[in-house]
Amino acid sequence: MSERQSVPITVLVPERRNVELLQRCAADPSVMLLASGDTLAGAGLLGLLRVGRVMVIAPDVASRTAGCECCQVRLDLIDAVRCAVLRRSPPERLVVVVDRADSAVSGTTTGDDPASDVITAISTLHAGGEVERLAHLGGLVVDVDACAASTRLASGLAVWDSQMEAAIAIADSIVVTGAELLTEPSRSIIADSLSELNRIGQVIFCATEAIDVERLIVLDSWNRSPTLSCSSARDGGEPLAWPEVSPTHAEATVETVVLHRCGILDSDATNAWLDRVVAESPRGLLRFQAALQVSTHHSRVCVRGSRSAMRSTTELQPGSTSSRRAPDDRGNVVVLIGRALDRQALSDSFESIEVAQ
């Protein structure tokens, strides 16, 4: 029997129930949509249950370590992924909808962490085990309502609540739907606000009826580690730079810390440092990625995860059929997104990692 191919999963977080977006996702025959019964009913998609194109899920949260919110996983998501992927004709991609409205109504929001609904779903897909064998996180997509954001800006209100702020900060792509209704000044202000929060993903402004689902669900910013290089050039241009950005909105509580370092690092010391970072700020650390050069003969090791869950793979180069290659000068890059992160302490400790002998 041929080896089963890992199925990519897109996690979709709508600011409001975007019927058009869900219907477009469901219209793609290669996609299976996993969402709550209320979400599917609101989009008129419950009829697709009969043909196996959608699946109803409801949050069932448990901790891998008793009483630890940082170790929470979605048991329903694990079961749904197993059921979807192990069928005779599995989908080419799964789209999991994390609908905040459903959580609020049902009281299933996990703990007092305002980002927990989103982060628990992401952590589940990073947690390893059978999910890692059958499927992998392909990307987190956040859908922002252009009119609602513009209204809040004009009224002087906080642009994003705590959960949306966290989801936006760690997203692979942010889709601003209804953008055709925005004035240019409003569009510019919203773009600036989103860019301050998110330094990894891509912001897409589009008319509601012109959403390109293929462009949306195939984006995979967090898995394209070469874009995190400190000396690689984009399209032959200047080396990619990561300017330090501090949010200008007083309400913003999520920040991004980017650490650079060249050279070959000691593997054991690097592992110990990463374990310590995760252990010391599991609730504050929403999502992280690293591209680390720990060998003189192999490509960098890419580590990605959220909270206390992480997974690592060897970096694959574009157009390469093998992960074994001589190291280059792109060095080590670590991206940490979260709350109450001590930028200086993280930088100092990263610089203190021993070099390989």
C-alpha angles and dihedrals in degrees: 000000000000118000112268113245117236111252117226118233125208115201110209121199113186119196086213132003101287103196094183093053094049092046091052091050091049091048091064105092091208093059131080114199120216114194144130120285091247092052093049092045092050089054093045092243104122090099089069089069089082093061097040096247096123135031129204116231132177123191113267106175127190135164123240085211114043112256095002114126091190090064096051119134134181106248091186090056092051091051093045093050091049092049094046098045099041095055119110093257106028120194120257090232138011123217113201116196116211100196112190092195091061092050092050093050096044096040092234096130104131117239125315096301106115090210095047099106092057098035094048090056091047093046091051090059091048095047098090125218120099094340090060090051095048104033144002138208107267097179149319116243122192120197114210123195106231095202095049092048092048092049092051091049092050091048094050092242127140105283096217133022118230096268095047090045090055093044092049092049094057100035124123089211136007117208115201103200123197090032091147088075095058126098116229093254091051092046091051093049092049091048091051092048092051093045091053090057100038123046098162109050137056127258114222121193112196143155112257093243093046101059111144102212094188091056090045104050099037095056109113108175097158094054097051095085096173087073087064092060118126094213107022118114124230112228090341093303132116120320114277112263130199108207116200108254127191118193112251093203113090090215094060111107101164119086137179121228117195119192125193130189133159128216137051112301127210107261098218093045091049092050090049091050093050092047089051093050091051093045095049097050109021096145096039093048106083100172137347142183133185136184105199131185105212101149135058092214107037141058122268120284113242116212123187135167148112134249105343097333120096142158132194136207137173113263114255117210121225110268093007123125094196133056092209112096141130115278119258136203097268091103129191125325128182124186118193123182122187150091128296093007114168101226096188095046091048091049093048094048092047091052090050094062110118119247121240116270 
